[in-house]
Amino acid sequence: MNKGIGRVQRNDLHMLNYCIVTFIVLILVLSIHSFHTMANASVKNQRVKYFTSVLVMPGENLDDIAKRYISIEYENIKEYKNEVRQMNCLDYDCNVHIGDYIIVPYYVDSEKDN
């Protein structure tokens, strides 16, 4: 009779070990999947920087163009205008003239397929 009880206890112990290992594996798989999903979500929301050529129209100045193309990546309009100045080799007074073409940066959302 003692042998029967020992076998039942061993079977219960094996079943308990099996359940614990299965639970741990399940937690690991869910954790890895969750981490992978969060990593993909952060990649999906990236913004990509592009450049375009803008024709200076009558009555326009650099402030007008900067206000049209600035985005949240810049702290303020001064920072954006400084980048435009550097890219176009403009003086600090930023004299642009009607008919000039200047290069300006802009950002768009990037949607990557996974």
N, CA and C atoms as a LAMMPS dump frame, in Angstrom:
ITEM: TIMESTEP
0
ITEM: NUMBER OF ATOMS
342
ITEM: BOX BOUNDS ff ff ff
-5.0000000000000000e+02 5.0000000000000000e+02
-5.0000000000000000e+02 5.0000000000000000e+02
-5.0000000000000000e+02 5.0000000000000000e+02
ITEM: ATOMS id mol type element x y z
1 1 1 N 0.81 -1.185 0
2 1 2 C 0 0 0
3 1 3 C 0.858 1.256 0
4 2 1 N 1.972 1.23 0.705
5 2 2 C 2.865 2.381 0.716
6 2 3 C 3.454 2.639 -0.662
7 3 1 N 3.681 1.55 -1.418
8 3 2 C 4.221 1.733 -2.762
9 3 3 C 3.221 2.457 -3.652
10 4 1 N 1.951 2.159 -3.497
11 4 2 C 0.908 2.82 -4.281
12 4 3 C 0.825 4.301 -3.97
13 5 1 N 0.937 4.663 -2.719
14 5 2 C 0.894 6.073 -2.325
15 5 3 C 2.112 6.8 -2.871
16 6 1 N 3.265 6.164 -2.823
17 6 2 C 4.484 6.775 -3.36
18 6 3 C 4.373 7.037 -4.845
19 7 1 N 3.79 6.078 -5.576
20 7 2 C 3.634 6.244 -7.013
21 7 3 C 2.662 7.377 -7.32
22 8 1 N 1.588 7.481 -6.577
23 8 2 C 0.604 8.554 -6.769
24 8 3 C 1.245 9.902 -6.47
25 9 1 N 2.019 9.96 -5.401
26 9 2 C 2.689 11.225 -5.064
27 9 3 C 3.708 11.598 -6.14
28 10 1 N 4.427 10.585 -6.669
29 10 2 C 5.391 10.856 -7.741
30 10 3 C 4.671 11.363 -8.984
31 11 1 N 3.555 10.745 -9.326
32 11 2 C 2.785 11.191 -10.492
33 11 3 C 2.267 12.617 -10.287
34 12 1 N 1.795 12.905 -9.075
35 12 2 C 1.347 14.268 -8.773
36 12 3 C 2.503 15.254 -8.883
37 13 1 N 3.676 14.841 -8.393
38 13 2 C 4.857 15.709 -8.46
39 13 3 C 5.269 15.952 -9.911
40 14 1 N 5.243 14.887 -10.73
41 14 2 C 5.566 15.042 -12.153
42 14 3 C 4.554 15.962 -12.841
43 15 1 N 3.295 15.797 -12.51
44 15 2 C 2.257 16.641 -13.101
45 15 3 C 2.444 18.097 -12.687
46 16 1 N 2.782 18.314 -11.416
47 16 2 C 3.029 19.671 -10.928
48 16 3 C 4.23 20.285 -11.636
49 17 1 N 5.317 19.516 -11.775
50 17 2 C 6.505 20.003 -12.49
51 17 3 C 6.167 20.329 -13.94
52 18 1 N 5.39 19.471 -14.578
53 18 2 C 4.983 19.7 -15.959
54 18 3 C 4.178 20.997 -16.077
55 19 1 N 3.265 21.215 -15.16
56 19 2 C 2.448 22.438 -15.175
57 19 3 C 3.308 23.677 -14.951
58 20 1 N 4.254 23.597 -14.039
59 20 2 C 5.135 24.742 -13.761
60 20 3 C 5.984 25.065 -14.982
61 21 1 N 6.592 24.047 -15.594
62 21 2 C 7.428 24.269 -16.781
63 21 3 C 6.58 24.832 -17.92
64 22 1 N 5.4 24.293 -18.126
65 22 2 C 4.511 24.795 -19.179
66 22 3 C 4.141 26.256 -18.932
67 23 1 N 3.852 26.592 -17.696
68 23 2 C 3.507 27.967 -17.344
69 23 3 C 4.683 28.912 -17.608
70 24 1 N 5.893 28.502 -17.227
71 24 2 C 7.084 29.334 -17.444
72 24 3 C 7.325 29.537 -18.936
73 25 1 N 7.215 28.478 -19.725
74 25 2 C 7.403 28.594 -21.174
75 25 3 C 6.352 29.525 -21.769
76 26 1 N 5.125 29.408 -21.331
77 26 2 C 4.054 30.279 -21.817
78 26 3 C 4.349 31.746 -21.501
79 27 1 N 4.8 32.015 -20.291
80 27 2 C 5.15 33.39 -19.9
81 27 3 C 6.29 33.915 -20.762
82 28 1 N 7.306 33.091 -21.006
83 28 2 C 8.434 33.516 -21.845
84 28 3 C 7.984 33.828 -23.269
85 29 1 N 7.168 32.976 -23.835
86 29 2 C 6.687 33.2 -25.203
87 29 3 C 5.868 34.483 -25.283
88 30 1 N 4.987 34.696 -24.335
89 30 2 C 4.181 35.921 -24.329
90 30 3 C 5.042 37.159 -24.13
91 31 1 N 6.056 37.061 -23.291
92 31 2 C 6.952 38.2 -23.057
93 31 3 C 7.724 38.551 -24.315
94 32 1 N 8.251 37.541 -24.996
95 32 2 C 9.006 37.786 -26.232
96 32 3 C 8.093 38.387 -27.291
97 33 1 N 6.893 37.858 -27.427
98 33 2 C 5.944 38.398 -28.408
99 33 3 C 5.588 39.847 -28.081
100 34 1 N 5.368 40.133 -26.82
101 34 2 C 5.031 41.49 -26.394
102 34 3 C 6.176 42.448 -26.678
103 35 1 N 7.403 42.039 -26.386
104 35 2 C 8.573 42.881 -26.647
105 35 3 C 8.71 43.139 -28.136
106 36 1 N 8.532 42.103 -28.951
107 36 2 C 8.631 42.244 -30.402
108 36 3 C 7.563 43.202 -30.928
109 37 1 N 6.362 43.111 -30.413
110 37 2 C 5.272 43.994 -30.826
111 37 3 C 5.565 45.439 -30.459
112 38 1 N 6.078 45.675 -29.246
113 38 2 C 6.408 47.045 -28.832
114 38 3 C 7.536 47.603 -29.678
115 39 1 N 8.533 46.789 -30.01
116 39 2 C 9.645 47.251 -30.838
117 39 3 C 9.148 47.635 -32.224
118 40 1 N 8.257 46.852 -32.794
119 40 2 C 7.708 47.175 -34.11
120 40 3 C 6.862 48.43 -34.076
121 41 1 N 6.144 48.658 -33.006
122 41 2 C 5.306 49.853 -32.893
123 41 3 C 6.163 51.103 -32.889
124 42 1 N 7.305 51.07 -32.217
125 42 2 C 8.158 52.255 -32.176
126 42 3 C 8.781 52.52 -33.535
127 43 1 N 9.077 51.487 -34.309
128 43 2 C 9.64 51.669 -35.64
129 43 3 C 8.588 52.242 -36.581
130 44 1 N 7.344 51.816 -36.433
131 44 2 C 6.282 52.282 -37.319
132 44 3 C 6.056 53.782 -37.238
133 45 1 N 6.259 54.371 -36.078
134 45 2 C 5.931 55.773 -35.878
135 45 3 C 7.087 56.723 -36.144
136 46 1 N 8.129 56.27 -36.787
137 46 2 C 9.25 57.146 -37.082
138 46 3 C 8.88 58.12 -38.196
139 47 1 N 9.547 59.267 -38.157
140 47 2 C 9.332 60.264 -39.203
141 47 3 C 10.597 60.327 -40.051
142 48 1 N 10.413 60.534 -41.337
143 48 2 C 11.521 60.545 -42.283
144 48 3 C 11.711 61.962 -42.799
145 49 1 N 12.973 62.374 -42.87
146 49 2 C 13.301 63.724 -43.334
147 49 3 C 13.527 63.707 -44.845
148 50 1 N 12.884 64.635 -45.522
149 50 2 C 13.049 64.827 -46.958
150 50 3 C 13.406 66.284 -47.212
151 51 1 N 13.764 66.561 -48.453
152 51 2 C 14.095 67.924 -48.86
153 51 3 C 13.325 68.238 -50.133
154 52 1 N 12.956 69.502 -50.263
155 52 2 C 12.275 69.93 -51.476
156 52 3 C 12.796 71.302 -51.884
157 53 1 N 12.636 71.603 -53.14
158 53 2 C 13.032 72.897 -53.675
159 53 3 C 11.795 73.793 -53.716
160 54 1 N 11.942 75.003 -53.199
161 54 2 C 10.815 75.936 -53.117
162 54 3 C 11.151 77.192 -53.919
163 55 1 N 10.232 77.605 -54.768
164 55 2 C 10.378 78.838 -55.536
165 55 3 C 9.875 80 -54.692
166 56 1 N 10.715 81.019 -54.53
167 56 2 C 10.319 82.204 -53.762
168 56 3 C 9.387 83.044 -54.635
169 57 1 N 8.191 83.249 -54.131
170 57 2 C 7.16 83.976 -54.865
171 57 3 C 7.138 85.447 -54.435
172 58 1 N 6.494 86.319 -55.218
173 58 2 C 6.412 87.73 -54.839
174 58 3 C 5.784 87.897 -53.451
175 59 1 N 6.395 88.725 -52.635
176 59 2 C 5.899 89 -51.293
177 59 3 C 6.338 87.983 -50.247
178 60 1 N 7.037 86.933 -50.652
179 60 2 C 7.481 85.91 -49.702
180 60 3 C 8.872 86.216 -49.176
181 61 1 N 9.097 85.803 -47.957
182 61 2 C 10.443 85.847 -47.39
183 61 3 C 10.69 84.513 -46.686
184 62 1 N 11.859 84.383 -46.08
185 62 2 C 12.211 83.115 -45.447
186 62 3 C 11.265 82.765 -44.3
187 63 1 N 10.795 83.768 -43.579
188 63 2 C 9.843 83.501 -42.488
189 63 3 C 8.573 82.82 -43.009
190 64 1 N 8.048 83.323 -44.114
191 64 2 C 6.823 82.74 -44.682
192 64 3 C 7.037 81.279 -45.081
193 65 1 N 8.156 81.026 -45.736
194 65 2 C 8.453 79.664 -46.183
195 65 3 C 8.692 78.753 -44.978
196 66 1 N 9.413 79.256 -43.982
197 66 2 C 9.688 78.458 -42.779
198 66 3 C 8.395 78.096 -42.057
199 67 1 N 7.482 79.041 -41.955
200 67 2 C 6.201 78.759 -41.285
201 67 3 C 5.402 77.688 -42.026
202 68 1 N 5.576 77.629 -43.333
203 68 2 C 4.837 76.656 -44.132
204 68 3 C 5.416 75.238 -43.996
205 69 1 N 6.738 75.124 -43.794
206 69 2 C 7.371 73.805 -43.805
207 69 3 C 7.868 73.312 -42.446
208 70 1 N 7.882 74.151 -41.421
209 70 2 C 8.399 73.725 -40.117
210 70 3 C 7.53 72.594 -39.555
211 71 1 N 8.156 71.744 -38.744
212 71 2 C 7.42 70.626 -38.136
213 71 3 C 7.867 70.441 -36.689
214 72 1 N 7.273 69.479 -36.025
215 72 2 C 7.512 69.273 -34.591
216 72 3 C 8.941 68.85 -34.273
217 73 1 N 9.72 68.482 -35.266
218 73 2 C 11.106 68.075 -35.018
219 73 3 C 11.99 69.254 -34.615
220 74 1 N 11.525 70.455 -34.85
221 74 2 C 12.292 71.662 -34.529
222 74 3 C 11.706 72.327 -33.29
223 75 1 N 12.597 72.803 -32.427
224 75 2 C 12.139 73.463 -31.196
225 75 3 C 11.429 74.776 -31.486
226 76 1 N 11.925 75.496 -32.491
227 76 2 C 11.333 76.79 -32.824
228 76 3 C 11.681 77.153 -34.262
229 77 1 N 11.103 78.236 -34.73
230 77 2 C 11.306 78.643 -36.124
231 77 3 C 12.743 79.097 -36.376
232 78 1 N 13.386 79.637 -35.354
233 78 2 C 14.779 80.076 -35.496
234 78 3 C 15.686 78.889 -35.828
235 79 1 N 15.477 77.775 -35.139
236 79 2 C 16.278 76.573 -35.402
237 79 3 C 16.065 76.087 -36.838
238 80 1 N 14.818 76.1 -37.28
239 80 2 C 14.504 75.668 -38.641
240 80 3 C 15.157 76.598 -39.668
241 81 1 N 15.022 77.906 -39.456
242 81 2 C 15.605 78.871 -40.393
243 81 3 C 17.124 78.753 -40.442
244 82 1 N 17.76 78.473 -39.311
245 82 2 C 19.217 78.289 -39.304
246 82 3 C 19.624 77.109 -40.183
247 83 1 N 18.856 76.034 -40.126
248 83 2 C 19.171 74.885 -40.985
249 83 3 C 18.995 75.246 -42.458
250 84 1 N 17.926 75.965 -42.775
251 84 2 C 17.696 76.382 -44.162
252 84 3 C 18.824 77.302 -44.626
253 85 1 N 19.249 78.22 -43.764
254 85 2 C 20.368 79.118 -44.105
255 85 3 C 21.619 78.318 -44.447
256 86 1 N 21.957 77.362 -43.593
257 86 2 C 23.166 76.567 -43.818
258 86 3 C 23.073 75.775 -45.116
259 87 1 N 21.93 75.178 -45.38
260 87 2 C 21.776 74.36 -46.584
261 87 3 C 21.87 75.194 -47.857
262 88 1 N 21.466 76.451 -47.777
263 88 2 C 21.414 77.304 -48.964
264 88 3 C 22.502 78.368 -48.987
265 89 1 N 23.445 78.282 -48.046
266 89 2 C 24.547 79.253 -47.954
267 89 3 C 24.025 80.688 -47.921
268 90 1 N 23.019 80.934 -47.098
269 90 2 C 22.441 82.273 -46.973
270 90 3 C 23.109 83.029 -45.838
271 91 1 N 23.172 84.353 -45.98
272 91 2 C 23.66 85.208 -44.901
273 91 3 C 22.659 85.167 -43.757
274 92 1 N 23.054 85.755 -42.633
275 92 2 C 22.151 85.789 -41.492
276 92 3 C 20.925 86.654 -41.785
277 93 1 N 21.081 87.673 -42.631
278 93 2 C 19.927 88.526 -42.94
279 93 3 C 18.933 87.824 -43.873
280 94 1 N 19.316 86.688 -44.419
281 94 2 C 18.41 85.809 -45.189
282 94 3 C 17.733 86.493 -46.357
283 95 1 N 18.452 87.215 -47.115
284 95 2 C 17.831 87.846 -48.265
285 95 3 C 17.583 86.808 -49.352
286 96 1 N 16.326 86.485 -49.549
287 96 2 C 15.931 85.65 -50.678
288 96 3 C 15.14 86.553 -51.607
289 97 1 N 15.235 86.255 -52.876
290 97 2 C 14.621 87.133 -53.868
291 97 3 C 13.589 86.366 -54.687
292 98 1 N 12.654 87.115 -55.231
293 98 2 C 11.631 86.522 -56.093
294 98 3 C 12.327 85.736 -57.197
295 99 1 N 11.87 84.515 -57.409
296 99 2 C 12.446 83.668 -58.454
297 99 3 C 13.565 82.762 -57.967
298 100 1 N 14.086 83.014 -56.751
299 100 2 C 15.111 82.124 -56.186
300 100 3 C 14.482 80.774 -55.847
301 101 1 N 15.274 79.747 -55.956
302 101 2 C 14.89 78.429 -55.451
303 101 3 C 15.726 78.146 -54.214
304 102 1 N 15.082 77.736 -53.153
305 102 2 C 15.823 77.339 -51.96
306 102 3 C 15.396 75.92 -51.574
307 103 1 N 16.331 75.219 -50.954
308 103 2 C 16.076 73.858 -50.485
309 103 3 C 15.624 73.938 -49.035
310 104 1 N 14.514 73.259 -48.718
311 104 2 C 14.009 73.24 -47.345
312 104 3 C 13.74 71.794 -46.921
313 105 1 N 13.976 71.498 -45.644
314 105 2 C 13.673 70.157 -45.136
315 105 3 C 12.215 70.057 -44.695
316 106 1 N 11.686 68.864 -44.76
317 106 2 C 10.357 68.596 -44.207
318 106 3 C 10.306 67.128 -43.791
319 107 1 N 9.393 66.794 -42.911
320 107 2 C 9.266 65.434 -42.385
321 107 3 C 7.9 64.852 -42.725
322 108 1 N 7.889 63.539 -42.94
323 108 2 C 6.635 62.814 -43.14
324 108 3 C 6.659 61.553 -42.287
325 109 1 N 5.481 61.054 -41.952
326 109 2 C 5.382 59.81 -41.191
327 109 3 C 5.811 58.644 -42.067
328 110 1 N 6.537 57.728 -41.452
329 110 2 C 6.969 56.523 -42.152
330 110 3 C 6.156 55.348 -41.654
331 111 1 N 5.503 54.654 -42.546
332 111 2 C 4.744 53.449 -42.184
333 111 3 C 5.464 52.257 -42.784
334 112 1 N 6.152 51.494 -41.926
335 112 2 C 6.852 50.299 -42.396
336 112 3 C 5.941 49.094 -42.266
337 113 1 N 5.941 48.273 -43.293
338 113 2 C 5.19 47.014 -43.222
339 113 3 C 6.069 45.974 -42.567
340 114 1 N 5.49 45.23 -41.656
341 114 2 C 6.259 44.188 -40.966
342 114 3 C 5.848 42.829 -41.446
